[in-house]
Amino acid sequence: MIFFGGMQRNPFRFQITPASPMVDYYFDLTAAPATLWNHVRSDGGDIRVLKEDGLTQVPREISAFDFGSQRGSLWIKGNAATSFWITYGNTAWTEPAAGATYGKSATWESALKLVLHGQDFSDSTNNAQSVSHSVGVTAAEAGKLRGALKSSIAGDYIAVQHNDSLVFTNLSFAAWINWTASAGGTGRIINKAYVNNGLRWSVQSDGTLSLCGYSTNVITASAASASAWHHVAFSLDSSGNTVQYIDGVEVKTGITETPSGLPAVELRFFNRDDGARSLTGSLDELRVYNRILGGAEIAAMYANQNSPATFWTIGSEQQG
């Protein structure tokens, strides 16, 4: 009988090896060996992730798990391991509490201040952000990964109440976007401003991205085309230096507002605080960081989430 962490090991497992090291990983359970669905619990609560030694647990989060359609998303906390074991099949095991050592909140680094998967309006980090939305915004819509947050009416919004965790020294943001209309010619992806005083990142009517502080506008030459999924990201350091990315590629650098100068107002998505500058479309896998994401990290994030089946080398199921 083999144990890890003082507990009997799950009886079934398979190995996955990433193409690039990352802080956190996405694994699409549809890429798992088909036999996984013969042994896993119907709620996925018995799934555990181990380092390559096959003994040391790693925090993970399961989202959008659907046993009937054999689909699900598995998020894994990154570490120095060159591969992981996905184990399952112990029907006595249940989903760990969110704040447990290997629960979902432990999956996300402390620099992450918000993680929204698009299945609902619940923050996965240990910040447990207070997230509200207008009646026209819906969750669990068709997304890039599993589910997305959708706004189909101008003026709709998602808002995160301001608190101490949303005071930034450095700021980075990443998400998948599929936009359909940019009201007023500049629909807000993310807004931490009072009207136009603060940080605004927008999609303009031609699909270019505009990052703006109080007065300085940094606009990309490349565009994120409408009615298609694109991974978009930016970083903003303590001196106001910013870099913007589309589909894992750096598209613009510049200087704008410093993160420490942002007003103590809610963090908003889809429009400005007064309902103007509205964006309609969908957002998926929103991430807000109090650190700088580098270009290589954003490229790996895009590769992992855009084509997870090709990002991983996947072994066959083993028993015992």
DRENLO-199859 format. One line per 3 residues: their letters; for each residue y, z, x of N, C-alpha, C. Coordinates in pm, whole numbers, plus 32768, in hexadecimal, padded with zeros to 4 digits. Layout:
# DRENLO-199859
a> Y,Z,X,Y,Z,X,Y,Z,X  ...
This chain:
# DRENLO-199859
mif> 7F8A,8000,8055,8000,8000,8000,807C,8000,8059  80D7,7FA1,8046,814C,7F92,809B,81C5,7FC8,8051  821A,8011,809A,828F,804D,805F,830E,801B,80A5
fgg> 837D,801D,805E,8400,8014,809E,845B,8072,8053  84B2,80B5,809E,850D,8115,8061,84C6,8181,8013  844A,81A4,803B,83FF,820C,7FF6,83C1,81E0,7F74
mqr> 83C7,815D,7F55,8391,812A,7ED8,832B,80BD,7EF4  82CA,80B2,7E9C,8266,8049,7EAC,82A9,7FC1,7EA1  8282,7F65,7EF8,82BD,7EE1,7EFA,8295,7E8F,7E81
npf> 82ED,7E37,7E56,82CA,7DD8,7DEE,8254,7D82,7E1D  81FB,7D5B,7DC2,8182,7D14,7DEC,8196,7C80,7E0D  8207,7C45,7DE4,821D,7BB6,7DFC,82A1,7BA3,7E47
rfq> 82A5,7B39,7E99,8320,7B21,7EE5,8322,7A92,7F1A  839A,7A65,7F3E,83AB,79E7,7F87,8425,79F6,7FE1  842A,79A5,804A,8493,79B1,80AF,84FB,7943,809D
itp> 857B,7966,80B4,85E6,7903,80B3,8637,7912,8133  8661,78A1,816D,86AD,78A0,81E9,872C,784E,81D4  87A3,788A,81EC,8820,7842,81D2,8844,77DF,8240
asp> 8895,777D,821B,88C5,771C,827D,8934,7754,82D4  8980,77B6,829E,89F0,77F2,82E6,89F8,7886,82C6  8A24,78D9,8325,8A38,7967,8306,8AB0,797B,82AB
mvd> 8AA5,79D9,824E,8B10,79F3,81EF,8B1B,7A88,81D1  8B8E,7AB0,8199,8BA2,7B3B,8170,8B54,7B58,80F0  8B4F,7AF6,8096,8AFA,7B01,8020,8AC5,7A76,7FFF
yyf> 8A4D,7A74,7FC7,8A06,79F6,7FAD,89E7,79E4,7F19  89DE,7965,7EF2,89B0,7943,7E6C,8928,78FE,7E77  88CA,792C,7E24,8849,78E8,7E1A,882D,78CA,7D87
dlt> 8815,784B,7D69,87F7,781E,7CE1,8761,7830,7CCA  873E,7887,7C6B,86B1,78A6,7C53,8661,7830,7C1D  86A4,77C6,7BF1,8658,774E,7BCA,8619,770B,7C44
aap> 864B,772D,7CBC,8612,76F5,7D37,859D,7746,7D6B  8582,77B8,7D2D,8512,780D,7D59,848D,77C9,7D3B  8422,77F2,7D7F,839E,77BE,7D5A,8385,77D3,7CC4
atl> 834E,776F,7C82,833C,7775,7BF1,82E9,77ED,7BC5  8292,781C,7C1E,823B,788C,7BFB,8288,7911,7BEE  8304,7915,7C1E,8355,798E,7C0B,8357,79B6,7B78
wnh> 8362,7955,7B1F,8372,7971,7A90,82F1,79A1,7A4F  8282,7998,7A98,8204,79CF,7A66,81FA,7A65,7A80  824E,7A99,7ADD,823C,7B23,7B0B,82B7,7B7C,7AFA
vrs> 832E,7B42,7AF3,83A8,7B90,7AEC,83B8,7BD0,7A63  83FB,7C44,7A5D,841B,7C83,79DD,8475,7C26,798B  8471,7C34,790A,84C0,7BDB,78B3,8555,7BF0,78C1
dgg> 857F,7C63,78FA,860D,7C7A,7910,8636,7C6D,79A2  85D6,7C4E,79F9,85F3,7C3D,7A87,860E,7CBD,7AD2  85FE,7D31,7A91,8620,7DB0,7ACE,85C9,7DD9,7B43
dir> 8555,7D99,7B52,84FC,7DBA,7BC2,8518,7D69,7C40  8574,7D0B,7C3A,8592,7CB9,7CAF,85DA,7D0E,7D17  85A8,7D0B,7D91,85E6,7D4E,7E01,85F4,7CEA,7E74
vlk> 8654,7D06,7ECD,8669,7CB0,7F42,8656,7D04,7FC0  8608,7CD1,801E,85ED,7D14,809C,861D,7CBF,8111  863F,7D02,817E,865D,7CBA,81F9,85DF,7C77,822D
edg> 85ED,7C2C,8299,857D,7BDF,82CE,850A,7C37,82FD  8524,7CBB,8314,84B6,7D13,833C,8458,7D31,82C7  847F,7D0A,824F,842B,7D1F,81D9,8428,7DAD,81A7
ltq> 847C,7E04,81E1,8478,7E92,81BF,8500,7ECA,8194  856C,7E95,81CC,85F1,7ECE,81B7,8637,7E8B,8141  865A,7EDB,80DD,869B,7EA4,8066,872B,7E7A,8083
vpr> 8759,7E1A,8034,87E2,7DE7,8037,881A,7DEC,7FA9  8895,7E19,7F95,88CF,7E17,7F0E,88D3,7D8A,7ED5  88C2,7D80,7E52,88C6,7CFE,7E10,88F9,7D0E,7D81
eis> 892B,7CA1,7D4A,8951,7C9E,7CBD,890F,7C27,7C7A  88D6,7C3F,7C06,889E,7BD3,7BB5,88FC,7BBA,7B41  8925,7B3E,7B2F,897C,7B1B,7AC0,8941,7AA3,7A76
afd> 8961,7A9A,79F8,8936,7A28,79A6,88A0,7A12,79AA  8853,7A7E,799F,87C2,7A75,79A4,878C,7A51,7919  8741,79E4,7912,8708,79B6,7893,8675,7997,78AA
fgs> 861F,79F5,7882,858F,79E6,789A,8556,796F,784D  8585,795A,77D2,8550,78EF,777E,8565,7866,77BA  85DC,784D,77F1,85F9,77CA,782C,85E1,77C8,78C2
qrg> 85B2,7839,78F8,8590,7845,7986,8609,7821,79DF  8676,7868,79C4,86F1,7853,7A0F,872E,78DA,7A34  877B,78DC,7A9D,87BF,7956,7AC4,8807,7947,7B48
slw> 886A,799E,7B5D,88B7,799D,7BD8,889D,7A1F,7C23  8883,7A13,7CA4,886A,7A87,7CF9,88D2,7A88,7D68  891F,7AF5,7D71,8984,7B06,7DD9,8951,7B6D,7E3E
ikg> 895D,7B4E,7EBE,8921,7BA0,7F28,898D,7BC9,7F8B  8990,7C4A,7FAD,89EE,7C79,8012,89C5,7C44,809A  8A21,7C09,80E1,8A02,7BD0,8163,89F0,7C3A,81CE
naa> 89A9,7C17,8238,8995,7C6F,82AB,8967,7C19,8320  893E,7C57,838A,8919,7C0C,8402,888F,7BC9,83F8  8848,7BE0,838A,87C3,7BA4,837B,87CD,7B0C,8378
tsf> 8769,7ACA,83B1,8766,7A38,83AE,871B,7A04,8334  86D8,7A5C,82EC,8695,7A34,8271,8684,7AAF,8219  865A,7A99,819D,8644,7B04,813D,85BE,7AEE,80F7
wit> 8588,7B5A,80C2,8514,7B54,8069,8542,7B78,7FDC  8521,7B23,7F7C,8538,7B42,7EEF,84B4,7B77,7EB8  84B3,7BF3,7E89,8437,7C30,7E59,8444,7C55,7DC6
ygn> 83D1,7C5A,7D81,83D2,7C70,7CEF,8342,7C8B,7CC3  8333,7CB2,7C44,82AD,7CC0,7C0B,8281,7D4E,7BF3  82D3,7DB2,7C15,82B1,7E3E,7BF8,82F0,7E61,7B71
taw> 82A2,7E60,7B09,82D7,7E71,7A81,8312,7EFB,7A69  82F7,7F5B,7AC3,832F,7FE1,7AB3,83BF,7FE8,7AE4  83E8,7F84,7B2F,8470,7F86,7B66,84D3,7F4F,7B01
tep> 8547,7F8F,7AFA,85B0,7F63,7A9E,862F,7F48,7AEC  8690,7F0D,7AAA,870F,7EEC,7AE8,8754,7F6A,7B1B  877A,7F6E,7B9C,87C1,7FE3,7BCF,884C,7FEE,7B92
aag> 8880,8068,7B8A,8907,807D,7B57,896B,8031,7BAC  89D9,8005,7B6E,8A3C,7FB4,7BB5,8A6D,7FF7,7C35  8A80,807B,7C31,8AB4,80C2,7CA4,8A4B,80F9,7D01
aty> 89CC,80DA,7CE9,8960,810B,7D3F,8965,80C8,7DC8  891A,80FE,7E26,891C,80CD,7EAF,8901,8038,7EB8  88A4,8007,7E65,8883,7F79,7E67,88AA,7F34,7DE5
gks> 8906,7F71,7D99,8933,7F38,7D1B,8999,7ECB,7D2F  89C8,7E91,7CC0,8A1D,7E1A,7CC8,8AA2,7E34,7D0F  8ADF,7EA9,7CFA,8B62,7EC1,7D37,8B59,7EC8,7DCE
atw> 8AE7,7EF7,7E03,8AD3,7F00,7E94,8AC2,7E78,7ED4  8AAB,7E11,7E83,8A9B,7D89,7EB6,8B1C,7D53,7EF1  8B8D,7D86,7EBF,8C0F,7D4A,7EDF,8C5C,7D9E,7F43
esa> 8C91,7D5F,7FAA,8CDA,7DA3,8015,8D54,7DED,7FDE  8D80,7E52,8028,8DF0,7EA3,7FF9,8E72,7E54,7FEF  8E80,7DE9,803E,8EFA,7D97,8038,8F04,7D47,7FB7
lkl> 8E94,7D38,7F70,8E97,7CF0,7EF0,8ECE,7D4E,7E84  8F38,7D24,7E43,8F78,7D76,7DDD,8F57,7D49,7D4F  8F1F,7CD2,7D42,8EF7,7C9F,7CBE,8E8D,7C34,7CD0
vlh> 8E21,7C3F,7C83,8DBB,7BD7,7C7A,8D9D,7BC0,7BE6  8DBA,7B48,7BB6,8D99,7B23,7B2C,8D3B,7AAC,7B32  8CC3,7ABC,7AF9,8C5F,7A51,7AFE,8C6F,79E9,7A90
gqd> 8CBA,7A0A,7A28,8CCB,79AC,79BA,8C6A,79C3,7949  8C0C,7A21,795A,8BB0,7A43,78EC,8BF6,7A9A,7884  8C55,7AEA,78B5,8CA1,7B42,785D,8D21,7B66,78A8
fsd> 8D68,7BC9,7878,8DE8,7BEF,78B5,8DD9,7C70,7906  8D63,7C86,793F,8D43,7D01,7986,8D4A,7CEC,7A1C  8D9A,7D3E,7A5F,8DA4,7D3B,7AF1,8D25,7D76,7B2F
stn> 8CEB,7D30,7B90,8C70,7D5E,7BD0,8C87,7DBD,7C45  8D03,7DC9,7C77,8D1B,7E20,7CE9,8D21,7EB2,7CBC  8D24,7F0C,7D1E,8D2C,7F9A,7CFC,8DB9,7FC3,7CD0
naq> 8E18,7F63,7CCE,8E9D,7F7F,7C99,8E9D,7F88,7C01  8E36,7F4A,7BC2,8E2B,7F49,7B30,8EB2,7F28,7AF0  8EEB,7EB6,7B17,8F70,7E91,7AE8,8F75,7E87,7A4F
svs> 8FE8,7EAB,7A19,8FFE,7E9F,7989,902B,7E10,796B  8FD3,7DC2,792E,8FEC,7D33,7916,8FFD,7D1C,7881  906D,7CE0,785A,9085,7CBE,77CF,909A,7C27,77C3
hsv> 909A,7BF5,7749,90AC,7B66,7735,90DE,7B4B,76A8  911B,7AD8,7695,9147,7AB0,7610,90D0,7A7D,75C1  90E1,7A72,753F,9070,7A50,74E7,903C,79C3,74FF
gvt> 908F,796D,753A,9064,78E3,754F,9012,78CE,75CC  9008,7932,7622,8FB8,7925,769D,8F2A,7954,7681  8ECA,7905,76A7,8E3D,7925,768F,8DF2,792B,7713
aae> 8D83,7974,7713,8D2F,7984,7789,8CA7,7943,7771  8C59,7937,77DC,8BD1,78FF,77D7,8BD0,7870,77A4  8C3C,7827,77BE,8C3E,7798,77A1,8BF6,774F,7812
agk> 8BDE,76CD,77FD,8B9E,767F,7866,8BF3,7685,78E5  8BB6,76AE,7955,8C01,76C1,79D0,8BC7,7673,7A44  8C04,7684,7AB7,8BD1,7644,7B2F,8B4B,7682,7B56
lrg> 8B41,7708,7B48,8AC5,774B,7B6B,8A75,7769,7AEC  8A9A,77D2,7AA3,8A52,77F5,7A29,8AAD,77FF,79B0  8B1D,7844,79C0,8B78,7854,7950,8C06,7855,7982
alk> 8C65,7833,792B,8CF0,782B,7955,8D4A,786A,78ED  8DC4,7888,7917,8E2D,78B8,78BF,8E81,7840,7897  8E92,782B,7815,8ED2,77B1,77E5,8F4D,77CE,7791
ssi> 8FB7,7782,77AB,9031,7785,775B,9047,76FA,7722  9049,76EF,769E,905A,766C,7660,90DE,765E,7616  912E,76CA,7611,91AD,76CA,75C9,921B,76F7,7629
agd> 9288,76AC,7631,92F7,76D2,7687,9329,775D,7661  9342,77AE,76C6,9370,7837,76AF,9303,789E,76BE  9286,7874,76C0,9218,78D2,76D4,921E,790E,7761
yia> 91E1,7983,7772,91E8,79C4,77F4,9174,7A24,7808  915C,7A45,7886,910B,7AB8,78B1,9168,7B0F,7905  9169,7B91,78ED,91C3,7BEB,7936,9175,7C60,796E
vqh> 9195,7C85,79E9,915A,7CFA,7A2B,91C9,7D5F,7A40  91B9,7DD4,7A06,921F,7E3B,7A0D,923D,7E61,7A9D  92BD,7E70,7ABE,92E3,7E94,7B47,92B5,7F22,7B68
nds> 9288,7F35,7BE5,9261,7FB9,7C17,9268,7FB5,7CAF  924C,8025,7CEE,925B,802E,7D80,9201,7FCE,7DCC  918E,7FA8,7D93,9135,7F4B,7DD9,916D,7EBE,7DDD
lvf> 91D4,7EA3,7D8B,9211,7E1E,7D87,9297,7E1A,7DD0  92A7,7E77,7E2F,9316,7E73,7E8E,92DD,7E3A,7F10  9313,7DCA,7F40,92D2,7D7E,7FA9,931F,7D81,802D
tnl> 92D3,7D8B,809B,9307,7D74,8121,92F4,7CE1,8144  927C,7CAF,812A,925A,7C21,8133,9219,7BFC,80AF  9220,7B7F,808A,91EE,7B55,8007,91A6,7ACF,8013
sfa> 912F,7AC9,7FDA,90E8,7A49,7FCD,90B0,7A3F,7F41  90A3,79C6,7F11,906E,79AC,7E8B,9014,7932,7E93  8FA5,7936,7E48,8F4A,78C4,7E40,8F11,78BC,7DB4
awi> 8EFB,7843,7D82,8EC1,7830,7CFE,8E97,779E,7CEF  8E44,7787,7C8C,8E29,76FE,7C5E,8E85,76E1,7BE8  8EBB,7668,7BE4,8F17,7643,7B79,8EF2,75BA,7B42
nwt> 8EF9,75AC,7ABF,8EE8,752D,7A7B,8F59,7527,7A14  8FC8,74EB,7A3A,9040,74EF,79E5,9050,746F,7994  908D,747E,7920,90A2,740B,78C8,9135,73EC,78B1
asa> 918B,7453,78AE,921A,743D,7898,926B,74A8,78DE  92E0,7480,790F,933A,74DA,7955,93C0,74D7,790E  93D4,7532,78AD,944C,7531,785A,94C8,754B,78AF
ggt> 9532,74FE,7897,95AC,750E,78E4,95A0,74D4,7970  9531,748F,798B,9520,744D,7A0C,94EE,74A8,7A7A  94DB,7529,7A5D,94AD,7586,7AC5,9468,75FD,7A83
gri> 93EA,75EC,7A62,939D,7655,7A1F,9366,76B9,7A82  9376,7738,7A66,9351,77A0,7AC5,92BA,77B8,7ACC  9283,77AF,7B44,91FA,77DC,7B5C,91FB,7874,7B66
ink> 9255,78A8,7BBA,9263,7938,7BCF,92F8,7958,7BDA  931E,79C9,7BA4,93AB,79EF,7B9E,93B7,7A85,7BB5  9402,7AAC,7C19,9427,7B39,7C2A,94BE,7B3B,7C3D
ayv> 9502,7B2B,7BCE,9593,7B19,7BD1,95CC,7B44,7B4B  964C,7B66,7B4E,9696,7B7A,7AD2,96E5,7AFA,7ABC  96BC,7AAA,7A5A,96EF,7A23,7A42,96E0,79D5,7AC6
nng> 974A,79BD,7B12,973D,7970,7B8E,9758,79C4,7C0A  9752,7A46,7BFE,976A,7A9D,7C70,96E7,7ADA,7C9F  96AA,7A9D,7D05,962B,7ACA,7D38,95D4,7A54,7D5D
lrw> 9553,7A69,7D63,94F6,7A01,7D8E,94C0,79B2,7D18  94C4,792D,7D24,948C,78D3,7CBD,943E,7865,7D03  93C5,784F,7CD3,9376,77DE,7D05,9352,7789,7C8D
svq> 9377,7709,7C93,9372,76B5,7C1C,9331,762F,7C38  92FE,75F3,7BCD,92D6,7566,7BCE,9349,7516,7B92  937A,74B5,7BDD,93E2,745F,7BA7,93A2,73EB,7B5A
sdg> 93F3,73A1,7B11,93BE,733A,7AB6,9370,72CD,7AFE  9388,72BC,7B81,933E,7258,7BCE,92C5,7293,7C16  92AA,7314,7C00,9235,7354,7C3C,9250,7394,7CC3
tls> 92C7,7383,7CFB,92E8,73C8,7D76,92FC,745D,7D58  92EC,74B0,7DBF,92F7,7540,7DAF,937B,7570,7DEB  93BB,75CC,7DA5,943C,75FE,7DCE,9435,7695,7DDE
lcg> 9448,76C8,7E59,944D,7757,7E73,94DE,777D,7E8D  9510,77DB,7E3E,959E,77F8,7E43,95B7,788E,7E45  9611,78BB,7E9D,9644,7942,7E9B,96C2,7945,7E48
yst> 9724,7996,7E6F,979F,799F,7E22,97EA,791A,7E1E  97E4,78CF,7E8C,9830,7852,7E8F,97EA,77E1,7ED9  9790,7802,7F35,9754,779B,7F89,96D5,7764,7F49
nvi> 96D1,76E1,7F35,9662,769E,7EF3,9612,7650,7F5C  958E,766B,7F67,9538,7624,7FC5,94D7,75D0,7F72  94E5,754D,7F75,949C,74F2,7F1D,943C,749C,7F6E
tas> 93C0,7493,7F3F,935B,7444,7F85,9372,73AF,7F6F  9348,735F,7FCF,934A,72CE,7FBE,92CC,72A1,7F75  925C,72E6,7F90,91DE,72C8,7F4C,91DF,7304,7EC1
aas> 918E,72CB,7E68,918D,72F8,7DDD,9101,7323,7DB2  90FD,7381,7D52,9082,73A5,7D0C,9083,735A,7C88  9035,72F0,7C7E,903B,7299,7C09,9017,72E4,7B8A
asa> 9052,72B8,7B1A,9039,72F8,7A99,8FAD,72D9,7A68  8F7B,7331,7A0F,8EFA,731F,79CC,8E85,7311,7A2D  8E8D,735B,7A9A,8E20,7360,7AFE,8E27,73E7,7B42
whh> 8DB3,741A,7B6D,8DB1,749C,7BB0,8DDB,748E,7C41  8E37,74E5,7C6B,8E62,74ED,7CF6,8E67,757F,7D20  8E40,7599,7D9D,8E50,761F,7DD5,8ED9,7624,7E18
vaf> 8F2D,7683,7DEE,8FB4,768E,7E25,8FC6,771A,7E5F  9015,7723,7EC9,902A,77A4,7F0B,90AD,77A1,7F58  90E5,7818,7F6E,9155,7825,7FC9,914E,78AC,800F
sld> 918F,78B3,8083,91A3,7933,80C9,9237,7944,80E3  9263,79C3,80E7,92F0,79E3,80FC,92F7,7A61,8152  9327,7A56,81CE,9324,7ACA,8225,93A3,7B1D,821A
ssg> 93A8,7B8A,8267,9414,7BEB,825B,949C,7BB4,8285  949D,7B3F,82C7,951B,7B00,82EE,9542,7A8F,8290  94F0,7A75,822B,950E,7A0A,81CC,94D1,7984,81F1
ntv> 9480,7980,825C,943E,7902,8281,93CD,78E7,821E  93C8,786F,81EA,9365,7850,8183,9318,77D1,81A6  929A,77CD,817A,9245,7757,8187,9203,7740,8100
qyi> 9202,76C3,80D2,91C2,76A1,8053,914A,7644,806E  90E5,764F,8016,9068,7604,8027,903D,75C7,7FA2  9003,7552,7FA9,8FC2,7512,7F37,8F38,74E5,7F63
dgv> 8ED2,7511,7F1C,8E47,74EE,7F39,8E22,7508,7FCC  8E4B,757E,7FFD,8E25,75AA,8081,8E74,756F,80F3  8ED8,751C,80D4,8F25,74D7,813C,8FB6,7508,8139
evk> 8FEC,7529,81AE,9079,754F,81B7,90D2,74DA,8192  9131,74F0,8136,9186,7482,8108,921B,749C,811D  9243,751A,8139,92D2,7533,814D,92E8,75BB,818D
tgi> 9346,75C0,81EC,9375,763F,8223,940A,764B,8207  943E,76C4,8210,94CD,76D8,81F9,94F0,776B,8201  956B,778C,81DD,959B,7816,81DC,95DD,7832,8157
tet> 95B9,78A2,811A,95F4,78C8,809A,95FB,7960,8091  95F5,7997,801A,9602,7A27,8002,959A,7A79,804D  95BF,7AF0,807E,955F,7B4A,80BB,9518,7B9A,804F
psg> 9497,7BB9,8060,944D,7C03,7FF9,948A,7C8C,7FDA  94C0,7CCF,8041,94F6,7D56,802B,9573,7D55,7FD4  95B1,7CE0,7FC4,9629,7CD6,7F73,9611,7CB2,7EE2
lpa> 9593,7CA8,7EBA,9576,7C80,7E31,9597,7CF1,7DCE  95C7,7CCF,7D58,95EB,7D36,7CF7,9571,7D7D,7CBE  9586,7DF7,7C8F,951A,7E49,7C56,9504,7E24,7BC4
vel> 94D8,7DA7,7BB0,94BD,7D74,7B29,942C,7D46,7B22  93FE,7D2C,7AAA,9373,7D04,7A98,9353,7C83,7AE3  92D6,7C74,7B05,92A1,7BFA,7B3E,9273,7BA4,7AC9
rff> 92A7,7B2A,7AC0,928E,7AD9,7A4A,9255,7A52,7A70  9200,7A1D,7A1A,91C5,7998,7A2D,91E1,7942,79B1  91F2,78C2,79C7,9208,785C,795F,929B,784B,7936
nrd> 92F1,78B1,7945,937E,789A,7928,93D7,7903,7966  9459,78F3,7953,94BD,7951,7983,94C1,79CA,7926  9505,7A33,7950,9508,7AAE,7900,9548,7A9D,7877
dga> 959E,7A37,7868,95DD,7A21,77E5,959A,79B2,7796  9526,7987,77C3,94DA,7920,777D,94FC,7892,77A4  9562,7881,77F7,9588,77FB,7823,9532,77CF,789A
rsl> 9543,7750,78C0,94F9,7717,7930,9463,7725,791A  9433,76FB,78A7,93A8,7711,7881,934A,76A9,78BC  92D2,76D6,78D7,9267,7680,7908,91F4,7687,78A5
tgs> 91C1,7615,787A,9148,7614,7828,90D6,75D9,7879  905F,760F,7860,8FE9,75E8,78AC,8F92,7662,78C5  8F44,765E,792F,8EE4,76C9,794B,8EF0,76FB,79DB
lde> 8ED7,777D,79EB,8ECF,77BD,7A6E,8E46,7800,7A7A  8E0C,77F9,7AEF,8D88,7835,7B06,8D89,787A,7B8E  8D43,78EB,7B97,8D31,7935,7C14,8DB6,7952,7C59
lrv> 8E09,79A2,7C17,8E8A,79CB,7C4D,8E78,7A3B,7CB3  8EBC,7A2E,7D24,8EBA,7A94,7D8D,8F48,7AB0,7DBC  8F6E,7B30,7DC2,8FEF,7B58,7DF8,8FD5,7BBB,7E69
ynr> 9009,7B9E,7EE2,8FEE,7BED,7F5A,906E,7C2A,7F93  9061,7C9E,7FCF,90CC,7CD7,8020,90A8,7CC1,80B3  9091,7C45,80D7,907B,7C1A,8161,9087,7B82,8166
ilg> 908A,7B4D,81DE,9094,7ABC,81F0,9008,7A7E,81F4  8FF3,7A18,81A2,8F7C,79C5,81AC,8F98,7954,820E  8F42,7942,826F,8F54,78D6,82CF,8F1B,7853,829D
gae> 8F3F,77E8,82E0,8F13,7764,82B7,8E7D,7752,82B9  8E39,7785,8321,8DA8,7778,832A,8D65,77C6,82B9  8D9D,783A,8298,8D65,788A,822C,8D73,7845,81A5
iaa> 8DE5,7809,818C,8DFA,77C2,810E,8DA2,7746,8107  8D90,7700,8177,8D37,768B,8178,8CA8,76B4,8158  8C7A,7726,8192,8BF3,7756,8176,8BE5,7782,80E5
mya> 8C4C,77C4,80AF,8C4C,77ED,8023,8C3D,7775,7FC7  8C88,770C,7FE5,8C7F,7691,7F96,8BF4,7654,7F9F  8BBF,7649,8018,8B3A,760C,802A,8ACF,765C,7FE1
nqn> 8AD7,76E1,7FEA,8A73,7738,7FAB,8A76,772A,7F13  8AEC,7728,7ED9,8AF7,7726,7E47,8AF3,7699,7E0E  8B1E,7636,7E5A,8B1E,75AD,7E27,8A92,7572,7E21
spa> 8A40,7590,7E85,89B9,7558,7E8B,8958,75C0,7EC2  893D,762A,7E74,88EB,7699,7EA8,885F,7670,7ED3  8825,760E,7E8F,879C,75E6,7EB1,8794,75AB,7F3E
tfw> 8800,7568,7F6A,8800,752F,7FF0,8834,7592,8058  8877,75FC,802D,88AA,7661,8089,8839,76B9,80BE  87D0,76CB,806D,8762,7724,8090,86E4,76D8,80B7
tig> 869B,770D,8118,860F,76E7,812D,85BC,774E,80E4  8566,7720,808A,8520,7779,802D,848B,7775,8046  844E,77EA,805D,83BE,77F1,8074,8370,77F8,7FF2
seq> 82EE,77F2,7FFC,8298,77F9,7F88,827C,788C,7F64  8250,78A3,7EEB,8233,792B,7EBE,81BC,7965,7F0A  81C7,79E5,7F2E,815A,7A2F,7F6C,813A,7AAA,7F18
qg> 80C0,7AD8,7F24,8099,7B50,7EDC,805F,7BB6,7F3E  8083,7C37,7F24,804D,7CA2,7F77,80A9,7CC7,7FE9
